[in-house]
Amino acid sequence: MLFVLGVCAGSFLNVVLYRLRTGDSPLRGRSYCDNCKKPIAWYDNIPLLSFLILSGKCRHCQRQIPIDYPIVEALTGIQFVWLYWLLKVNFNFFGRVEGFYSLALLAYWLVLFAGSLAIAVYDLKYMLIPDEILLPLIGLSLLRLPVSGQWQVVPVGIISAAFLWLLWKLTRGRGMGEGDIRLGLLMGLVLGWPQIIIAYFVAFLTGALWGVILIIARGKSLKTKVAFGPFLLLGMLIAKLFGWPIWQWYFKLL
């Protein structure tokens, strides 16, 4: 059930990402082929399944459907399932609902990480972090604070954003974009201390490794621009899941 819900959410995210680029409203009008512009029938718009039935091609013009569409749908479905798995100790989705807070907590994490996936994909494709998705996620994180009572994450978010702003100023915008600064605020609000340190360590490490791979495998140079948002979001994900055990393990080594 959650996987089906997730792939449907992923399909909607694909529409949002495409129409953010074209300037169309994601909430109005039927889906259409971005090549021939013909409307897509409902039976050709079933997440994942229609892509397989059509062999990844538009029914009308036979142009190849971008592979990132089914990938986003599948990843969002998988994401919904493992988020439930992580929360199932405190929330039995298929059994009894343990109060409104449990339902709201599940919805919060589903929206947060589905939105994070959308931001990562958009940044990879267009080298831009969409405020239309990022700012609502920041607002959602702030709305949770009166319920969670974890107000200590607010200064962490501010310091996190200030750190990326400083890097942006020092590199004169060549090291990262302004969207990364706002993303740093979200990371701080979601993680708090000390998980934010783990997130940045993972982000800079994986970003550097990817840069080395691009230089060796594709002949890129050190001046080649690389979207940094996906690495920040990967760091946020790993820090949220494993940040505290990693922090404890590190200090045990010392």
C-alpha positions in Angstrom: 0.0 0.0 0.0 2.7 2.4 0.9 4.8 1.5 -2.2 1.8 2.2 -4.4 1.2 5.5 -2.6 4.9 6.3 -3.0 5.0 5.7 -6.7 1.9 7.9 -7.2 3.6 10.6 -5.2 6.7 10.2 -7.3 4.6 10.6 -10.5 3.3 13.8 -9.1 6.8 15.0 -8.2 7.8 14.4 -11.9 5.0 16.7 -13.0 6.0 19.3 -10.4 9.7 19.2 -11.5 8.9 19.4 -15.2 6.4 22.3 -14.8 8.6 24.2 -12.5 11.0 24.4 -15.4 8.3 25.3 -18.0 6.5 27.7 -15.7 3.2 25.8 -15.9 1.1 25.1 -12.9 1.5 21.5 -11.6 -2.0 21.5 -10.3 -3.9 22.4 -13.5 -4.1 20.7 -16.8 -3.6 17.1 -17.9 -0.2 15.5 -18.4 1.2 15.7 -21.9 4.2 14.5 -23.9 7.0 17.0 -23.7 7.8 16.3 -27.4 4.6 16.0 -29.4 2.5 17.9 -26.7 -0.4 15.5 -27.0 -2.3 14.7 -23.8 -1.5 11.5 -22.1 -4.5 9.1 -21.5 -5.1 7.9 -18.0 -4.1 4.3 -19.0 -0.8 5.6 -20.3 -0.2 7.5 -17.1 -0.1 4.7 -14.5 3.1 5.1 -12.5 5.8 2.6 -13.5 3.3 0.2 -15.1 2.6 2.4 -18.2 6.3 2.9 -18.7 6.8 -0.8 -18.9 3.8 -1.5 -21.1 4.8 1.3 -23.6 8.5 0.1 -23.6 9.5 3.5 -22.4 8.1 5.4 -25.4 5.3 7.9 -26.1 2.3 6.1 -27.7 1.9 9.0 -30.2 5.3 10.1 -31.3 7.4 7.1 -30.2 10.0 9.3 -28.5 11.8 7.8 -25.6 10.4 8.7 -22.2 13.2 10.1 -20.0 14.4 7.3 -17.7 14.5 9.6 -14.7 10.7 9.5 -14.6 10.3 5.9 -13.6 13.4 6.1 -11.4 11.9 8.9 -9.4 8.6 7.0 -9.1 10.4 3.8 -7.9 12.7 5.6 -5.5 9.8 7.5 -3.9 7.9 4.2 -3.5 10.9 2.5 -1.9 11.4 5.6 0.3 7.8 5.4 1.6 8.3 1.7 2.6 11.6 2.1 4.4 10.4 5.2 6.2 7.4 3.2 7.5 9.8 0.4 8.5 11.9 2.9 10.5 8.8 4.2 12.3 6.9 1.0 12.8 8.0 0.5 16.4 6.0 3.6 17.3 3.4 3.6 14.6 1.5 0.6 13.2 0.2 1.9 9.9 -1.6 -1.3 9.0 -3.1 -1.9 12.5 -4.3 0.7 14.9 -3.5 4.4 14.7 -1.7 5.4 17.9 -3.1 8.9 18.0 -2.9 11.9 15.6 0.8 12.6 16.4 1.9 9.2 15.1 0.0 9.8 11.8 1.4 13.3 11.5 4.9 12.1 12.3 4.8 9.6 9.4 3.3 12.2 7.1 6.0 14.7 8.1 8.9 12.3 7.2 7.2 11.1 4.0 6.8 14.7 2.7 10.2 15.8 3.9 12.2 13.0 2.2 10.0 12.9 -0.9 10.6 16.7 -1.3 14.3 16.2 -0.7 14.5 13.6 -3.4 12.7 16.0 -5.8 15.2 18.8 -4.9 18.2 16.4 -5.5 16.8 15.4 -9.0 16.1 19.0 -10.0 19.6 20.1 -8.9 21.2 17.3 -10.8 19.3 18.1 -14.0 19.4 21.9 -13.9 22.1 22.9 -11.4 19.4 24.8 -9.4 17.6 24.2 -6.1 13.9 25.1 -6.5 12.7 27.4 -3.7 9.1 26.3 -4.6 9.9 22.9 -2.9 12.7 23.9 -0.5 10.8 26.8 1.3 7.7 24.7 2.1 10.0 22.0 3.6 11.6 24.6 5.8 8.2 25.9 6.8 7.1 22.3 7.6 10.2 21.8 9.8 9.4 25.0 11.7 5.7 24.0 12.2 6.9 20.7 13.8 8.9 22.6 16.5 5.9 23.5 18.8 5.0 19.8 18.9 8.4 18.3 19.2 9.7 21.0 21.6 13.2 20.7 20.0 13.8 24.4 19.7 17.6 23.9 20.0 17.7 23.0 16.3 16.9 26.6 15.4 20.4 28.0 16.2 21.9 24.9 14.6 20.0 25.7 11.4 21.1 29.3 11.5 24.7 28.4 12.0 24.5 25.8 9.3 23.1 28.3 6.8 25.8 30.9 7.9 28.5 28.3 7.3 27.4 27.7 3.7 26.9 31.5 3.2 30.5 32.0 4.3 31.7 29.4 1.8 29.6 31.1 -0.9 31.2 34.4 -0.2 34.7 33.1 -0.1 34.3 31.3 -3.4 32.4 34.2 -4.9 29.5 31.9 -5.8 31.7 29.4 -7.7 31.8 26.8 -4.9 28.0 26.6 -4.4 24.8 28.5 -5.0 22.5 30.5 -2.9 20.0 27.7 -2.8 22.6 25.6 -0.9 22.6 28.2 1.8 18.8 27.8 2.3 19.3 24.0 2.1 21.8 24.3 5.0 19.0 25.9 7.1 16.7 22.9 6.4 19.5 20.5 7.3 20.1 22.2 10.7 16.4 22.2 11.5 16.0 18.6 10.6 19.2 17.2 12.3 20.2 19.4 15.1 23.5 18.9 16.9 25.7 16.8 16.5 24.2 15.1 13.5 24.7 18.2 11.4 28.5 17.6 11.6 28.1 14.1 10.3 25.9 15.4 7.4 28.6 17.9 6.3 31.3 15.3 6.6 29.4 12.9 4.4 28.4 15.6 1.9 32.0 17.0 1.4 33.5 13.5 1.3 31.0 12.1 -1.3 31.1 15.3 -3.3 34.9 15.1 -3.4 34.9 11.5 -4.4 32.4 12.2 -7.2 34.6 15.0 -8.4 37.6 12.6 -8.6 35.5 10.1 -10.5 34.5 12.7 -13.0 38.1 13.8 -13.5 39.4 10.3 -14.0 36.5 8.7 -15.9 35.2 11.6 -18.0 38.2 13.9 -18.3 36.7 16.8 -16.3 38.7 19.5 -14.7 38.7 21.0 -11.2 36.8 23.9 -12.6 33.9 21.7 -13.7 30.6 22.6 -11.9 29.0 19.9 -9.9 25.6 20.1 -8.2 26.3 20.1 -4.5 22.7 19.9 -3.3 22.3 16.1 -3.8 25.4 15.5 -1.6 24.1 17.8 1.1 20.8 15.9 1.0 22.6 12.5 1.1 24.5 13.7 4.1 21.2 14.8 5.8 19.7 11.4 5.1 22.7 9.4 6.4 23.1 11.7 9.5 19.4 11.3 10.3 19.5 7.5 10.1 23.0 6.8 11.5 24.4 10.1 12.8 24.4 9.4 16.5 25.9 5.9 16.2 28.6 7.3 13.9 29.3 10.1 16.4 29.7 7.7 19.3 31.8 5.3 17.2 34.2 8.2 16.3 34.8 9.3 19.9 35.3 5.7 21.0 38.2 5.5 18.5 39.7 8.6 20.0 
